[in-house]
Amino acid sequence: MSQFINLTEDIVAEAVDGVVSASGGRLARLDGYPHIRVVLRADWDKAGVALVSGGGSGQEPAQAGFVGAGMLTSAICGDVFASPSVDGALVGILEVTGPAGSLLIVKNDTGDRLNFGLAAERVRAFGLNVALVVAMTTSPRPTCRRRATLFVHKIAGTLAENGADRTATMEAAKAGRSAYINADQLKGEVDPGAEAVARLFESLAAWARDGTGDAPALRSARAT
């Protein structure tokens, strides 16, 4: 398969450069770039709850595209298919966290949960308030991961932008995650060239096991 790239080692840095350059001054990078790749809002003043996310850059890097008003405050970008380091996550969180605290929106990958979790512990050691929400299912499918986090980014980001505190923002993020999982479970994923299979029938309600797109674990009579 042909790939439209320059140097393999420059893929993530060039992608971040493009996102920042195309933002019209709304986004910035932290010092330490490109070794520590953190994209953040240029207008952030730490007055409200900061929303931080990130992960490996297998989606060129997807999370950086969600930074902005009413969405993420910063995105911490790892290498291709590799989570950001603990130090990278720590720097990215500290840079945007003020008295109102921050909320980390983390995908359900081992590396992300481990490194963001360790970084959160170190942030708390500085006396700052930080909470963590795991915002995706156990699905290995990249489309599931991006959709799950997008719902949480938007719901929590809107509340934070309008002055909600960290607890309210975190609860909204959890609710958005659950709503996504249940809705996706009933729809299911369709691979290219395959036919969609209905899962929610007229007289049945499906109970989601998770959001992987697999068949529901339990069906029961729908309440009327």
C-alpha positions as CSV (number, residue, x, y, z in Angstrom):
1,M,0.0,0.0,0.0
2,S,1.4,3.4,-1.0
3,Q,1.8,6.0,1.8
4,F,1.9,9.7,1.4
5,I,4.6,10.6,4.0
6,N,8.0,12.2,4.2
7,L,10.0,10.6,6.9
8,T,8.5,8.0,9.2
9,E,10.0,9.7,12.3
10,D,8.5,13.0,11.4
11,I,4.8,11.9,10.8
12,V,3.4,13.0,14.2
13,A,5.4,16.3,14.4
14,E,4.3,17.3,10.9
15,A,0.7,16.4,11.6
16,V,0.8,18.6,14.8
17,D,2.5,21.4,12.8
18,G,-0.4,21.3,10.3
19,V,-3.1,21.4,13.0
20,V,-1.5,24.4,14.7
21,S,-0.7,26.2,11.5
22,A,-4.3,25.8,10.2
23,S,-5.9,27.0,13.5
24,G,-5.5,30.7,12.8
25,G,-3.8,31.3,16.1
26,R,-6.4,29.5,18.2
27,L,-4.0,26.7,19.1
28,A,-0.4,26.6,20.4
29,R,2.3,24.1,21.3
30,L,4.1,23.7,24.6
31,D,7.8,24.2,24.9
32,G,9.7,20.9,24.5
33,Y,8.0,20.3,21.2
34,P,8.5,18.0,19.2
35,H,9.8,15.7,22.0
36,I,6.7,16.5,24.1
37,R,3.8,17.0,21.8
38,V,1.0,18.9,23.5
39,V,-1.5,21.0,21.6
40,L,-3.5,23.5,23.7
41,R,-5.9,26.4,23.4
42,A,-3.9,29.7,22.9
43,D,-6.5,31.7,24.8
44,W,-6.7,29.4,27.9
45,D,-6.4,31.4,31.2
46,K,-7.0,28.5,33.7
47,A,-10.2,30.2,34.9
48,G,-12.4,27.1,34.4
49,V,-12.2,23.3,34.4
50,A,-9.6,22.1,31.9
51,L,-10.4,19.1,29.7
52,V,-7.3,17.0,28.8
53,S,-7.2,14.0,26.5
54,G,-4.7,12.3,24.2
55,G,-3.2,9.0,23.2
56,G,-1.3,7.4,20.4
57,S,-1.2,9.1,17.0
58,G,-2.5,6.3,14.9
59,Q,-5.3,8.6,13.7
60,E,-2.9,11.4,12.7
61,P,-3.2,12.4,15.7
62,A,-7.0,12.6,16.2
63,Q,-7.3,14.2,19.7
64,A,-5.4,17.4,18.6
65,G,-8.3,18.1,16.2
66,F,-10.7,18.3,19.2
67,V,-8.9,21.2,21.0
68,G,-10.9,24.4,21.1
69,A,-13.6,26.3,22.8
70,G,-16.4,24.0,24.1
71,M,-14.2,21.0,23.6
72,L,-10.7,20.0,24.8
73,T,-8.3,22.4,26.5
74,S,-5.3,20.3,25.5
75,A,-4.3,17.1,23.7
76,I,-1.2,15.1,24.5
77,C,0.0,13.2,21.4
78,G,2.1,10.0,21.6
79,D,3.9,8.3,18.8
80,V,2.0,6.3,16.2
81,F,0.1,3.5,18.0
82,A,1.9,4.4,21.3
83,S,0.6,6.3,24.3
84,P,2.2,9.5,25.5
85,S,4.8,9.2,28.2
86,V,4.0,9.9,31.8
87,D,6.2,13.0,31.6
88,G,4.4,14.2,28.5
89,A,1.0,13.7,30.1
90,L,2.2,15.4,33.3
91,V,3.5,18.5,31.5
92,G,0.3,18.7,29.4
93,I,-2.0,18.5,32.5
94,L,0.0,21.0,34.6
95,E,0.1,23.6,31.9
96,V,-3.7,23.9,31.7
97,T,-4.8,23.1,35.3
98,G,-5.8,25.9,37.6
99,P,-7.8,26.3,40.8
100,A,-10.9,24.8,39.2
101,G,-9.0,21.5,38.4
102,S,-9.0,19.4,35.3
103,L,-10.7,16.3,33.9
104,L,-8.7,13.7,32.0
105,I,-10.7,11.9,29.2
106,V,-8.8,8.7,28.6
107,K,-9.4,5.9,26.1
108,N,-9.6,2.4,27.4
109,D,-6.1,1.4,26.3
110,T,-3.6,-0.1,28.7
111,G,-0.9,2.4,28.0
112,D,-3.2,5.4,28.1
113,R,-4.8,4.4,31.4
114,L,-1.5,3.6,33.0
115,N,0.4,6.7,31.9
116,F,-2.4,9.2,32.4
117,G,-3.2,7.6,35.7
118,L,0.4,7.9,36.9
119,A,0.5,11.5,35.7
120,A,-2.7,12.3,37.5
121,E,-1.2,11.0,40.8
122,R,1.8,13.3,40.3
123,V,-0.5,16.2,39.6
124,R,-2.4,15.6,42.8
125,A,1.0,15.7,44.6
126,F,1.3,19.3,43.5
127,G,-2.0,20.0,45.3
128,L,-4.1,20.3,42.2
129,N,-7.5,18.7,41.6
130,V,-7.7,16.2,38.8
131,A,-10.2,13.5,37.9
132,L,-10.1,10.8,35.2
133,V,-12.8,9.3,33.1
134,V,-12.3,6.3,30.8
135,A,-14.3,7.3,27.8
136,M,-14.4,4.4,25.4
137,T,-15.4,0.7,25.3
138,T,-13.2,-2.4,25.0
139,S,-13.5,-2.3,21.2
140,P,-10.3,-2.8,19.2
141,R,-11.9,-0.8,16.4
142,P,-10.5,2.7,15.9
143,T,-13.9,4.1,14.8
144,C,-15.5,3.0,18.2
145,R,-12.7,4.7,20.1
146,R,-13.0,8.0,18.2
147,R,-16.8,8.1,18.4
148,A,-16.9,7.3,22.1
149,T,-14.4,10.0,23.1
150,L,-16.0,12.6,20.8
151,F,-19.3,12.4,22.6
152,V,-17.6,12.9,26.0
153,H,-15.4,15.8,24.6
154,K,-18.4,17.7,23.4
155,I,-20.8,17.1,26.4
156,A,-18.1,17.8,29.1
157,G,-16.5,20.6,27.1
158,T,-19.8,22.5,26.7
159,L,-20.4,22.3,30.5
160,A,-16.9,23.4,31.3
161,E,-17.0,26.2,28.9
162,N,-20.2,27.5,30.6
163,G,-18.7,27.5,34.1
164,A,-19.6,24.0,35.5
165,D,-17.4,22.7,38.2
166,R,-15.2,19.7,38.0
167,T,-17.7,17.3,39.7
168,A,-20.6,18.3,37.4
169,T,-18.3,18.1,34.3
170,M,-17.1,14.6,35.3
171,E,-20.7,13.3,35.9
172,A,-21.8,14.7,32.6
173,A,-18.8,12.9,30.9
174,K,-19.8,9.6,32.5
175,A,-23.4,10.1,31.3
176,G,-22.3,10.9,27.8
177,R,-20.1,7.8,27.8
178,S,-22.9,5.6,28.9
179,A,-25.4,7.0,26.3
180,Y,-22.9,6.4,23.6
181,I,-22.3,2.8,24.6
182,N,-26.0,2.0,24.7
183,A,-26.8,3.7,21.4
184,D,-23.9,2.1,19.5
185,Q,-24.7,-1.3,20.9
186,L,-28.1,-1.3,19.3
187,K,-26.8,-0.1,16.0
188,G,-23.7,-2.2,15.6
189,E,-20.8,-1.7,13.2
190,V,-20.9,-2.7,9.6
191,D,-17.7,-3.7,7.9
192,P,-17.1,-2.4,4.3
193,G,-19.0,-4.6,1.8
194,A,-21.1,-6.2,4.5
195,E,-24.8,-6.0,5.1
196,A,-26.2,-4.3,8.3
197,V,-28.0,-6.6,10.7
198,A,-30.9,-5.2,12.7
199,R,-30.5,-5.8,16.4
200,L,-33.4,-3.9,17.9
201,F,-36.6,-5.6,16.9
202,E,-40.2,-4.4,17.4
203,S,-40.9,-6.3,20.6
204,L,-37.4,-6.6,22.1
205,A,-35.1,-4.4,24.0
206,A,-31.4,-5.1,23.9
207,W,-29.2,-4.7,26.9
208,A,-25.6,-3.6,26.1
209,R,-22.7,-5.6,27.3
210,D,-20.3,-2.9,26.1
211,G,-19.9,-0.8,23.0
212,T,-17.8,-3.0,20.8
213,G,-20.6,-3.5,18.2
214,D,-20.9,-7.2,19.2
215,A,-24.3,-8.7,19.6
216,P,-26.1,-7.6,22.9
217,A,-25.6,-10.0,25.8
218,L,-29.3,-10.0,26.7
219,R,-32.6,-9.2,25.0
220,S,-35.8,-8.8,26.9
221,A,-39.4,-7.7,26.3
222,R,-39.5,-3.9,25.8
223,A,-41.3,-2.0,28.5
224,T,-44.4,-0.1,27.3
